[in-house]
Amino acid sequence: MQPEVFEAGARIGLGEWQKCRGAFSLSAARLRTSVVLDSAAEWLNQHLLVRFTIRREPAALAHGIMLVPALPRSLPGNLWQQWLHGKTVLSELDVPAAPARLPLPDPLLPLLPVTVRSSALARAGSVALWLSTAAILLAMAGSTWQNSRLVRQVSDDLQRYLAIPYVPSRNLPEFALREAAAAVLRADADRLDGYYRHGEPLWLGMGLYQGERLRRELLAVITRHRLPQDAPAQVADQPQPEPLRLDSLSLFNVGSATLKPESTKLLINALVGIKAQPGWLIVIAGHTDATGNAEQNLQLSRARAGAVRDWMQRMGDIPDSCFAVQGFGAGQPIASNDTEIGRAANRRVDIRLVPEVGACALPTTAPDGKHQSHSAAVNL
């Protein structure tokens, strides 16, 4: 690479610097100086800079030489002067010694790099740090997703169990549904109890585990779970009557839970059959088709069953303890919801009589002709 000369704030090539138009003595001095500079650069390359390139890695190296009027502690016949004399066959330079310190190489300071070149070890450490950070972030993201999945699964199992009402008889279909949901809750509790005793797995860890709170909720619900009392053999052997099925559109307007005036005849016929079995439990269940919002359908089915219960309780003078009201929404269809005929069949109110001894106590007539108060034998 061609050397460059900085002089009076200007930067020119060494060849241009030698072309000095003017005094012959100045041109001769610059020529002499050029030879010295070229020799010094060659000496630096052979004996000094080679030490910086021994690693065989690409590197950008630069060096500068600053001319000074005097050198402190200069030794005549030093190694560089001997090398210069052997290469150029020039006489030794007579450089006067001076006690002053060498000046700072201010013209060379702007050439120094402002950034530090990182070594291979530093680069490897930086890459390892970034990879470790990325691995930790991915592990935390995975743990967050797994914990969210666990919470959603257990919460859904809890909601499914709580949505099934308690029934006082093992003969009702809701009993099997409730027991199946309770078995799922017990399996969830066993799983979380294993995590509690032996520690949660790595994919649920990282300080994000939510299973302990869910475990306490599951145990509380399982503790409150209770089985209905079995009916005595002589009552259980009695054939249960078929449920009375009422068309919802004959009782209510679309989307309404208020009984229509023309529904009285249907309800009176149903009440006659109910009064024929005094003391039995009256289970009223509302159902809808699958159209519309599922939560709204569930609420509507419960409200319609409650409206039928209120009418029969008022008109038949039947105690409230004799009724069990349920709402299933579209959860128990009896026909396909893909056709209009099937959807119409699914919109219904079912009334079922359950032969539970002592399920409710009907009012009796006292000797004075007044009704005596009734009491409930079963708390639903």
HELIX and SHEET records of a PDB file:
HELIX    1   1 LEU A   14  GLN A   18  1                                   5    
HELIX    2   2 PHE A   24  HIS A   47  1                                  24    
HELIX    3   3 LEU A   49  THR A   53  5                                   5    
HELIX    4   4 LEU A   79  THR A   88  1                                  10    
HELIX    5   5 ASP A  106  LEU A  111  5                                   6    
HELIX    6   6 ALA A  120  LEU A  162  1                                  43    
HELIX    7   7 PRO A  173  HIS A  198  1                                  26    
HELIX    8   8 LEU A  202  LEU A  204  5                                   3    
HELIX    9   9 GLY A  211  ARG A  224  1                                  14    
HELIX   10  10 ALA A  233  ALA A  236  1                                   4    
HELIX   11  11 SER A  248  LEU A  251  1                                   4    
HELIX   12  12 PRO A  261  SER A  263  5                                   3    
HELIX   13  13 THR A  264  LYS A  275  1                                  12    
HELIX   14  14 ALA A  294  GLY A  316  1                                  23    
HELIX   15  15 ASP A  320  CYS A  322  5                                   3    
HELIX   16  16 GLU A  340  ASN A  346  1                                   7    
SHEET    1   A 2 GLU A   4  GLU A   7  0                                        
SHEET    2   A 2 ALA A  10  GLY A  13 -1                                        
SHEET    1   B 4 LEU A 244  ASP A 247  0                                        
SHEET    2   B 4 ARG A 348  VAL A 354 -1                                        
SHEET    3   B 4 LEU A 281  HIS A 287 -1                                        
SHEET    4   B 4 PHE A 323  GLY A 327  1                                        
END                                                                             
